Amino acid sequence: MLPGALPAFVLHSRPYKETSALVDFLTPQGRLRAVLRGARGKAGSLARPFAPLELELRGRGELKNVARLESDGVSHWLQGQTLYSAMYLNELLLRLLPAEDPHPLLFDHYSLTLQALAGNPPLEPLLRAFEWRLLDELGYGFALDVDIDGQPIRASGLYRLQPDAGLESVLQLQPGLFQGADLLAMANADWSSPGALAAAKRLMRQALAPHLGGRPLVSRELFMNLKEPARD
């Protein structure tokens, strides 16, 4: 890789002025937005999601210009549920990752997740792991084996999530609670434990909701429509 170049992935692009595109890139230096000129030509054909790229930018402001964009490997072939899963990752990053906030470990995790998705694996563990890493990188993570009072999670206990604080032990059954056994399975990434994956999905939705606001995720709706059986 040339000096000054960054590894990158396209998160989103949209038309800008007559022949340009406004592109959001994920790089180890964070989410960067730049103008790609001549987007209807060769450069535009490179600016597609899920393809590893080598990127050079110029400019000092938040909105930079793409000086060079080259392929940096084989594109990840995704279709069906794996495609919509990758779109979900991109939408989460667009909605939650601040501009120009470096997260090199998150970039690496994203790259590895795309590679894993291309192999058509079980989707839920990959998505839950990415959501967890994203929350942790943004400072919103919490312990899965200790409650907000510092007490170890009990397998027989009941807990509720206090956003941005952690898990709170409760004594009475109420909607939205989590079994301690499921939380401990999540902490150990033991997805063979019955109920752990379903509980993890519900927990991540609760943890992400305050940061996403009231606007629904388009990729989640597309994914749900894909899973619904066709009707006459």
Helices and strands as residue ranges (DSSP letters): E 6-16, E 20-27, E 30-36, H 42-46, E 53-58, E 63-71, H 80-96, H 104-117, H 123-137, E 158-162, E 166-170, E 178-179, H 180-187, H 196-212, H 218-227
